[in-house]
Amino acid sequence: MSRNDNSSGKKFSGRQGGGPKKKSMARGNAPVKKDPAPKSAPKAAVKPAAKTGPKPEGIRLNKYISNSGACSRRDADIYIGAGNVTVNDKIVTEMGYRVKPTEEVKFDGRRVTPEKPEYILLNKPKGFFTTGSLEKGSRTVMDLISNATRAKVVPVGKLDRQATGLLLFTNDGTLEKQLGKPKNGIRQIYHVELSKPISFEELKRIEEGVTLEDGKVKVQEVSYIDNRPKNELGIETNSIKPHVIQRLFKSLGFEVEKLDRVTFGGLTKKDLPRGNYRTLTKQEIINIKML
């Protein structure tokens, strides 16, 4: 058989004594590898079904105190453990205690609420009621501070609809009660404009004290305003009796045409235009709590 004879279908090596060629495993001749069988996708982990039982009522005591602004939640735990917190006048030292909406919490003897204390000072314009009114289309002072806070603040004391000047709002129930106690009162200075001039003798009579149907009105000082007509006065009193200024002058035969509260417990209208409001500074809060 000749070297080139291909009848057998086998190829021979060109080397002497070479036998049939083996199949080359060069890249072009390498056998095609089959892809391994695809692995199945991992199964998603099955989450345990959520508990559908009723949610616990109320808010944890330490969070309640922390929300009030009295201290941090961690410090609240310390005070609770030390017996400095009462719920409905009973000492509670249980860390997981949950406060219900109807319960009263006191921290170091002072009532607290789950809201951070807010203190807002408004320079009230005329034409706004301090409390709600049944008059159609009437406006209240709450409309003026609606964007000031989400807390449920209330005005401390009142001002008549046509009166103007300083009005304090807070959700601090302790301070509200403190400033509202008749025996304490709070220093207030009013700019008063009467329907007619008033004599110096009548001013002295006011300073000596005028007795109304609900008791004697104490006035610290009353005087004319410099370079103004004799029907414009400045009057300082601690009385929180309702409509006390109007009733005082009416008992003497005068009508109050304008009433503007320019000072309230050390707070003034400085840099606070009519109809505007601001929050109290930390120092102002300290000062007013010491009254």
C-alpha positions as CSV (number, residue, x, y, z in Angstrom):
1,M,0.0,0.0,0.0
2,S,1.4,3.3,-0.9
3,R,2.0,6.0,1.6
4,N,-0.7,8.1,0.1
5,D,-3.3,5.4,-0.1
6,N,-6.4,6.7,1.7
7,S,-8.6,3.8,1.0
8,S,-8.7,2.8,4.6
9,G,-10.0,6.3,5.6
10,K,-7.2,6.7,8.1
11,K,-4.5,9.4,8.0
12,F,-0.9,8.4,8.8
13,S,1.8,10.4,10.3
14,G,4.6,11.7,8.1
15,R,7.2,10.4,10.5
16,Q,9.0,7.1,9.8
17,G,7.2,4.2,11.3
18,G,4.3,6.4,12.2
19,G,1.0,4.9,12.6
20,P,-2.4,6.5,12.1
21,K,-2.8,10.0,13.3
22,K,-4.7,10.7,16.4
23,K,-7.4,13.3,16.4
24,S,-6.0,16.7,17.2
25,M,-7.3,18.5,20.2
26,A,-6.4,22.0,18.9
27,R,-8.9,24.7,19.5
28,G,-10.7,24.2,16.2
29,N,-11.0,20.5,16.7
30,A,-11.7,20.3,20.4
31,P,-15.0,18.6,21.2
32,V,-17.9,20.8,22.1
33,K,-18.7,20.7,25.7
34,K,-22.3,20.5,26.6
35,D,-23.7,22.9,29.1
36,P,-24.4,21.3,32.4
37,A,-28.0,21.0,33.3
38,P,-29.3,24.3,34.7
39,K,-29.6,24.4,38.4
40,S,-33.1,25.2,39.8
41,A,-33.5,28.7,41.2
42,P,-33.3,28.9,45.0
43,K,-36.6,29.0,46.7
44,A,-37.5,32.2,48.4
45,A,-37.4,32.1,52.1
46,V,-40.9,31.8,53.6
47,K,-41.6,34.5,56.1
48,P,-43.6,33.6,59.2
49,A,-47.1,35.0,59.1
50,A,-47.4,38.3,61.0
51,K,-49.2,38.2,64.2
52,T,-52.7,39.5,63.9
53,G,-53.4,40.0,67.6
54,P,-54.6,43.4,69.0
55,K,-51.9,46.1,69.3
56,P,-51.0,47.0,72.9
57,E,-52.9,50.1,74.1
58,G,-51.1,53.3,75.0
59,I,-47.5,54.4,74.8
60,R,-44.5,53.2,76.8
61,L,-43.9,55.4,79.8
62,N,-40.3,56.2,79.0
63,K,-41.3,57.3,75.5
64,Y,-44.2,59.4,76.9
65,I,-41.8,61.3,79.1
66,S,-39.2,61.7,76.4
67,N,-41.9,63.1,74.0
68,S,-42.8,65.6,76.6
69,G,-39.3,67.1,76.4
70,A,-38.5,66.5,80.0
71,C,-35.5,64.3,79.3
72,S,-34.2,61.6,77.0
73,R,-35.8,58.1,76.9
74,R,-32.7,56.6,78.5
75,D,-32.7,59.1,81.4
76,A,-36.5,58.5,81.7
77,D,-35.8,54.9,82.6
78,I,-33.5,56.1,85.4
79,Y,-36.1,58.4,86.8
80,I,-38.8,55.7,86.5
81,G,-36.6,53.2,88.4
82,A,-35.9,55.8,91.1
83,G,-39.7,56.3,91.7
84,N,-39.8,59.9,90.4
85,V,-42.7,59.2,88.0
86,T,-46.3,58.8,88.9
87,V,-49.3,57.7,86.9
88,N,-52.7,58.8,88.3
89,D,-50.8,59.8,91.4
90,K,-49.3,56.3,91.9
91,I,-45.6,55.6,91.6
92,V,-44.8,53.4,88.7
93,T,-41.3,51.7,88.4
94,E,-42.2,49.2,85.8
95,M,-40.1,49.9,82.7
96,G,-42.6,48.5,80.2
97,Y,-45.6,50.2,81.6
98,R,-47.9,51.6,78.9
99,V,-49.7,54.9,79.5
100,K,-53.3,55.1,78.3
101,P,-54.7,58.4,76.8
102,T,-56.9,59.0,79.9
103,E,-54.1,58.6,82.4
104,E,-52.2,61.6,84.0
105,V,-48.4,61.4,84.2
106,K,-46.3,63.5,86.6
107,F,-42.5,63.8,86.3
108,D,-40.9,65.1,89.5
109,G,-44.3,66.3,90.7
110,R,-45.1,68.2,87.5
111,R,-47.7,67.1,85.0
112,V,-46.3,66.2,81.5
113,T,-48.0,65.4,78.2
114,P,-46.6,63.3,75.4
115,E,-46.0,66.4,73.3
116,K,-43.0,68.6,73.5
117,P,-43.9,71.8,75.3
118,E,-44.6,74.7,73.0
119,Y,-44.7,78.4,73.9
120,I,-45.9,80.8,71.2
121,L,-46.4,84.6,71.6
122,L,-48.9,86.4,69.3
123,N,-49.4,90.1,68.8
124,K,-53.1,89.9,68.4
125,P,-54.9,92.2,66.0
126,K,-58.4,93.4,66.6
127,G,-61.4,91.5,65.2
128,F,-60.4,88.0,66.4
129,F,-62.1,86.1,69.2
130,T,-59.8,84.4,71.8
131,T,-62.3,81.5,72.1
132,G,-64.7,80.0,69.7
133,S,-67.7,82.0,68.5
134,L,-71.1,81.1,67.1
135,E,-71.1,84.1,64.8
136,K,-71.1,83.1,61.2
137,G,-67.7,83.7,59.5
138,S,-66.1,84.7,62.8
139,R,-62.3,84.3,63.2
140,T,-60.4,83.2,66.2
141,V,-56.8,83.6,67.3
142,M,-56.2,79.9,66.5
143,D,-56.5,80.8,62.8
144,L,-53.5,83.1,63.2
145,I,-51.2,80.5,64.7
146,S,-52.4,77.5,62.7
147,N,-49.0,77.1,61.0
148,A,-47.0,77.6,64.2
149,T,-47.2,74.1,65.6
150,R,-49.1,70.8,65.4
151,A,-49.3,70.6,69.2
152,K,-52.7,71.3,70.8
153,V,-51.9,74.7,72.4
154,V,-54.4,77.0,74.1
155,P,-54.3,80.7,75.0
156,V,-53.3,81.7,78.5
157,G,-56.0,84.2,79.6
158,K,-58.2,86.1,77.2
159,L,-58.4,89.3,75.2
160,D,-61.6,90.7,73.9
161,R,-62.4,90.6,70.2
162,Q,-61.6,94.3,69.7
163,A,-58.6,94.3,72.1
164,T,-55.1,93.9,70.7
165,G,-51.7,92.9,72.0
166,L,-49.8,90.1,73.5
167,L,-51.4,86.6,73.9
168,L,-49.4,83.5,75.0
169,F,-50.2,80.0,73.8
170,T,-48.9,76.8,75.3
171,N,-49.6,73.1,75.7
172,D,-47.8,73.2,79.1
173,G,-50.8,72.5,81.4
174,T,-48.7,73.2,84.5
175,L,-47.7,76.7,83.3
176,E,-51.2,77.5,82.2
177,K,-52.6,76.7,85.6
178,Q,-49.8,78.6,87.3
179,L,-50.4,81.8,85.3
180,G,-54.2,81.4,85.7
181,K,-54.3,81.4,89.5
182,P,-56.1,84.5,90.8
183,K,-53.9,84.6,93.9
184,N,-50.7,84.9,91.7
185,G,-51.8,86.8,88.7
186,I,-49.3,88.0,86.2
187,R,-47.8,91.4,85.4
188,Q,-49.6,93.1,82.5
189,I,-49.3,96.6,81.1
190,Y,-52.0,98.0,78.9
191,H,-52.2,101.0,76.6
192,V,-55.8,102.3,77.1
193,E,-57.7,104.9,75.1
194,L,-60.8,106.2,76.8
195,S,-63.9,107.9,75.3
196,K,-63.1,111.1,77.1
197,P,-60.2,112.6,79.2
198,I,-59.8,111.5,82.8
199,S,-58.7,113.6,85.7
200,F,-55.6,113.1,87.9
201,E,-57.8,112.6,90.9
202,E,-59.6,109.8,89.2
203,L,-56.2,108.2,88.4
204,K,-55.3,108.3,92.1
205,R,-58.7,106.7,93.0
206,I,-57.9,103.8,90.6
207,E,-54.5,103.3,92.2
208,E,-56.1,103.1,95.6
209,G,-58.3,100.3,94.3
210,V,-61.7,100.1,92.8
211,T,-64.2,97.5,94.0
212,L,-66.2,95.6,91.4
213,E,-69.0,93.0,91.7
214,D,-66.3,90.2,91.9
215,G,-63.9,92.0,94.3
216,K,-61.3,94.7,94.5
217,V,-59.1,95.4,91.5
218,K,-55.5,96.0,92.4
219,V,-53.6,98.4,90.1
220,Q,-49.8,98.8,90.6
221,E,-49.6,102.0,88.5
222,V,-51.7,104.1,86.2
223,S,-50.5,107.3,84.4
224,Y,-50.9,109.5,81.4
225,I,-48.8,108.7,78.3
226,D,-46.3,111.4,77.6
227,N,-47.2,113.8,74.8
228,R,-50.6,112.2,74.3
229,P,-54.1,113.5,75.1
230,K,-55.4,113.0,78.7
231,N,-57.7,110.1,77.5
232,E,-54.7,107.9,76.8
233,L,-53.2,106.0,79.7
234,G,-50.8,103.3,80.7
235,I,-52.1,100.9,83.4
236,E,-50.3,98.0,85.1
237,T,-52.2,95.3,87.0
238,N,-51.7,91.6,88.0
239,S,-55.5,91.0,87.9
240,I,-56.7,88.2,85.5
241,K,-60.4,88.9,86.1
242,P,-62.4,88.8,82.9
243,H,-62.8,92.2,81.1
244,V,-61.2,93.8,84.2
245,I,-59.9,96.9,82.4
246,Q,-63.2,97.6,80.6
247,R,-65.3,97.1,83.8
248,L,-62.9,99.1,85.9
249,F,-63.3,102.3,83.8
250,K,-67.0,101.7,83.1
251,S,-67.6,101.8,86.9
252,L,-66.1,105.3,86.8
253,G,-68.2,106.4,83.8
254,F,-65.7,105.8,81.0
255,E,-65.8,103.6,77.9
256,V,-62.7,101.9,76.7
257,E,-62.4,102.6,73.0
258,K,-59.0,100.9,72.5
259,L,-57.1,98.4,74.6
260,D,-53.6,97.1,73.7
261,R,-51.7,94.7,76.0
262,V,-48.0,95.8,75.6
263,T,-46.4,93.7,78.3
264,F,-47.3,90.2,79.6
265,G,-45.2,88.7,82.4
266,G,-42.0,90.3,81.2
267,L,-42.7,89.6,77.5
268,T,-43.0,92.6,75.2
269,K,-44.0,93.4,71.7
270,K,-40.5,94.3,70.6
271,D,-39.8,93.2,67.0
272,L,-43.3,91.5,66.9
273,P,-45.6,93.3,64.4
274,R,-49.3,93.1,64.8
275,G,-50.7,89.8,63.6
276,N,-47.4,88.0,63.8
277,Y,-46.2,85.4,66.3
278,R,-42.9,83.9,67.5
279,T,-41.8,81.1,69.8
280,L,-40.3,82.0,73.2
281,T,-36.6,81.7,73.7
282,K,-35.2,79.3,76.3
283,Q,-34.4,82.2,78.7
284,E,-38.0,83.6,78.3
285,I,-39.4,80.2,79.1
286,I,-37.3,80.0,82.3
287,N,-38.3,83.5,83.3
288,I,-42.0,83.0,82.8
289,K,-42.0,79.7,84.8
290,M,-40.4,81.6,87.7
291,L,-43.3,84.1,88.0
